[in-house]
Amino acid sequence: MPRGDKSSYTDKQAHKAAHIAESYESRGVSENEAERRAWATVNKEDGGGKKSGSGVGHPVSHASSPKGGKLGGSASAARPKAGRSAAARKAAATRKRNASSKG
């Protein structure tokens, strides 16, 4: 469970966090981690909790939203940890090799 009191968030922000958490869980992330990431995303996009009518607001950034369908996904979640680790090592080696050849 994420820390802190969630009463300062609007219903829209809570709904947004629930939807994000549900998406993470469908991709194989644990319930606690999914909820933590969801609230972190809401904080990043909305600038923290704010009730409507609480003064001058700030614009909402949707910087994290377009990434949702592109990062992770069911294919990655379905692979075993060893397979994901091997892919990460291979990618790191490729980046290192390409960086040395360019510079």
N, C-alpha and C positions, 0 to 999 in steps of 0.2 A: 504494500500500500504506500503511495507517495506520502511524503511528509507534508504537514501544513494543513491549515483550515481552508476548505474549498468554498466557504460561504460567500466570499467576495467575487466569485465568478458568476457570470450571467448564465442563464439556462442554455443559451446558444453555445457558449464556451464549453459547458459541461457535455452537451450533446456532441460537440465536435471532438472532445477528448474521448468519449465513449466510442465514437465511430472509428477514430484512429486506433484505439486500443484493440477493437474488434478486428481491424485489418491486420495488425501485428500478430494477434493470436492465430489468425487463419494462416499466417506464414510460418508458424511454428515457434514463436517467441512465448516465453512463459507469461502467465497472467500478470504477475507483479512487475516484470520488466516491461511488458506492453503498456501497462497503466502509467509507469514512470515516464516512458518515452512519449506517451500521448500528452501528458500534462506539460512535459518539456516543450513539445511542439506547439501547444496552445500558448504557452508563455512566450515562445520565440515569435510567433505570428501576431499575437494580440498585445504583447507587452505586459503580460501578467493579468491578474484578475481585476475586473472592473465592473461595477454595477452600472446599469444605464442611469444617467442623470447624475453621475458623480463628478461633474465638472468637465473641463475641456479634455476631450479624448485625443488619442493618437491614431494615425492611420494604421490599418491592418495590413501587414505584410503577408503575402502568400508564397514566400520564398521556399518553404518546405513542401508545399502541396504538390507541385509538379513532379517532385522526386518520388512520390509515394508509389506509383505503379512501376517505376523503373528499377529501383533498388530492391535487393532481396528477391522476394517473390516465392511462389510455391516450388519452383524448380530447385532453387537454392536450399530452401528449407527441407526438401525431401532428400537431399543428399546427406550422407553420413558426415560427421565432423572431420574424419580423416580426409575425405574427398575435398571438403571445403578448404582445409588447411593446405593440402597439396596444391590446389589451384592458387591459393594466395601466395605460396612460396614460388610457384612458377611465374606468376605475374610480377612479383618483386624482382625475380632474376631477370625477366625480360625488360622491366623498366631500368634496372641497373645496367644491363648490356646496351640498351638503346641510348642511355644518358652518356655512357663512356664513348660510344661511337660518334655522337653528335658534338661532344665538346672537347 
